[in-house]
């Protein structure tokens, strides 16, 4: 079976230009496998999506900062993200995958290498960790300035939410909580997500409108993202989710950028979403002239 192509090899420029200093707060890198082998236990095998392709995409889109999230494809071997952070010259930071019993020394090393948090998955297609073990780990993350990022099935918000509220560090929720946008804003899962976000411990990525809604313009996903950005303007980040692993189709990254004026309908909201929120939360260095 051939490797799966998950992204556009020749991305186009978007008709909307993000404000200076904009951050793509959720992407991944895959390979090259000659240097960074894929994990033996993996759900699929994509074509390589190396840092060079990511950097080129961001140049085309006008994105100046980025947060790279380690994926199960490379497991707990975070070298692929660490390599991209080093090449990114302060404009690229990372989120690691670690076991709950990761040594303190390794956490400190990751923090020193430009990682700002650790991610745990609570998804049917990915290996999981007991949430109580994750909460215990957060007490060791706190002294290092590392936060917790979580990716869960939407129905899990009801059970996981009260437990995650005991975290010793901020909690970032991926992809609008993976709610089903077709159910609309009155669905119980989205209501529970909004309730969580009233707790200042929580933040959310309004990434993945293309995952929670149907193809084309993704209007239902955009509508939910806009509600969150308007209700919690200082708690939201945006990300493209490039190179779109485990997806139903290959999204057009320029089209995702072109949705930003609908997600954040005025310049002030876009400045918070794309520039100020990620700059402060992820502690980016001041931008230097290119």
N, C-alpha and C positions, 0 to 999 in steps of 0.2 A: 504494500500500500504506500503511495507517495506521501511525503510530508505535507502537512496542511499549510496552505498559504493563508495567513490571517490578516494581512494588511496590504495596502496599496503600495506597490513598489515605486510608483511615480506620483507622489502626492502633488496636488495642485494648491495654489495660493487661495486663501479665502477672500471673499468680498468684504468681510469685516476684519479690521485690524485691532487686535487686543491692545489695551493701553500699555505704555512702557513699563517694564518690570513685571509683566504678567507671568504667572506660574501655572504650569500643567502639573497638578498635584497628584496625579495617579497614572503612571505608566509602568511598563515592564521592559526588560531586555532578555533576549534569548540567545545564548551562545556568543561567539561562534563555538561550535561543539568541539573543535580541535583544542581550544584553550579551556572551555568551561563545559564539560560534558553534562548532558541531561541526566536527571535522576533515573535509575533503573525502573523504579515504580512510578509511573506517570500515566495520566489518563489519555494523552494524545501526544503526537509528535509534530510540532510545527516546524516550518522552515526557520532558519536562524533569523533573528531580529536584533542585530547587534547595536551597540551604542552609536556607531557611525550613522546608521539609518535613523535612529532617534534624533541625533543632533541635526541631521539634514532636514528632517521633518520640521523641527522647531524653527530652523532658519527660514523655511518656506512660510510657516504660519505666523512668525513674529513673536514667538514665545522665548522668553529670556531666562526663565528659571524652571526647575522641574524637581519633582520628588519621584524617585524610582522605587517601586515596590517589588521585593523579591517574591517569586512565585514557586509553587510546588514543583514546577518543571525542573528547577535546580535544587529543590529541597532546602536543607539547612546549610548548603555550601553557598554562602553569600558573596563569594569572590567576584561573580559576574557584575553585581551591583557595585561592589567596592571599586572595581576597575573603572566603571563608568563615572562614579563620583570623582575619582582622582582625575580623570580626563576632563571633567566638567569645570574645573577651575573655580570652585565655589558656587557655581550656578546650579549644580545638581547635587541633591542630597538623597538619602535612602531610608527605606523601611526594611528591616530584616525579618527573616523567618528563623525562629529558634525553638528548641524544645523547652518545655516549662522548667526543666532542671538545668538549663544552661548555666555554666559557671559564671560567677561574678566577674572574673577576669576577662572572659570573652565578651560580656556585655560592655565592660569598660573599653575594650579594644574597639568594638563596633561604634560606640559613641565617639571615640576619638577619630574614627575613620570617616565620619560624616553621616552616620545613621542617626535618625531622630526618633525612631520608635520601632516596635516589633509588632508583627501582625499574626493574628490567629484566625483560622477559618472554622466556621461552623456550617459547613455545606455538605450535602449528601455525596457529592462527587469528589470531595477532598478529605484527607486524613484529619481527624479532629483531636482536640485535647480537652480534658474535663475543665469546665469553666472555673471551678474552684481552684484548680491548679494555676490557672491564668491569673486569678485575683491574687493568689499568694505571690506570684511572680511580680506583680505590680509594685509590691513593697520594696523590691530590689531594683526596679526601674527608676523609682522616684529620685534617689540621690544622684543618678546619672543624667537626669533631664530627659529621659526617654518616655514616650507616651505609648499607649496601647491602641492598636488599630484592629478592628474586628469586621469580619465579613460573614454574614449569616443569612440563612433562609428567612424570608420576611415573617413567617408565622412564629419564628423563634423570638421575635422582639418582646413578646409578652412574658416569656419565662426568663430570657437572658437579661432583659432590661434591669430589673431590680437587683440582680446579682452584679452586673457590670457597674451599677451605681455605687458599689462598695470599692471600686478601684481606687488605688492610691495615686493614680496619675490620670491625666485627661484621656478620654476615650473618643476615637474617631471612628464613625460608622461608614462603611463603604457603600457606594452605589445606591444612595437613597433607601438604604435598608432592604434593597432588592424587592420592594413592594411591587404588586401587579398594578401598573398604571391604569389598566382597563377597568379596575374596580373603583377608580375615582378617589377623591380626597376624603370621602366619608367612610372608606373601608377601615375596619378595626385596626389593621396593621399600620396604616399611615397615621391614624389618630394616635396610636401608641408611640410611633416614632416621634411625632411632634411633642407628645408629653415628655418623652425622654429629653428632648432638646431644650426643654424649659429648665432643666438642671444644668448649671454652668459647667459641669464636668464634661458634657458631651458636645461633640461637633459632628458634622456630616459632610460627606463628599457628594455634591450634586453631579456626579459622574454617572455614566451608564444610562442616560435617558434612552439610548438605543437598545439597552438590554431589558428595560422594564416596560417598554412599549413596542408597538408594531413598527415596521420599517417605514421608509419614506421620510417624512418630516418629524416623526416621533412626537406628535402634538400632545398626547396624553402624558408622556414622560416629562415633557417640557413644562406642562401645567403644574405638575407636582413639584418639580424643581423650583419653579418660580414662587410657589407658596412658601417653601422653606427659606429661600433667599430673602423674601420680603418679610417673613416673620422672624427670622433669625439671621439678620444680615452679617453679624460678626462671628457666626458659628459655622459658616459654610466655606467649602473649598470646591474648586472645579478641576476636573481631570478628563483627559481624552480616553483613558484606558487603552492606549496604544500598547502593543499591536493586537489587541482584541482577542485574547485567547478564549476558547470554549464558547464561541459565538454562533449565532444562526446565519450570519452573513458577514461580509467584509465592509465595515462602515467607511464612509468618506470622511476623513479627518477634517477637511476644510468645511464640510457641511456641519459637523459638530461645532466647530468654531463659529459658524454663521448662526447657530442657534443661541449664542450668548446674549444678544440683545433681547431675545424673548425670555430667557431665563432670568436675566438681571436687566430690567427695562430702563434704567437710567444710569448715567455715567458714574454717579456716586456709588451705587450698588456694585457696578462692575469693578470699580476701583477697590472696594472691599473684597469682593469675591476673588479677584484675580491677582491683586497686588498686596494690599495691606494685610489681609488675614494670613495668607501663607508666609509673607515676610516675617511677621511677628511670631507666629506659632512655630514655624520650622527654624527660625533664627538664621535666616540667610545673611550672608555677608553683604555689605553695600555693593551695589553694582559698579563695576569698573567699566570705563569706556571700552567698547569692543575693538 
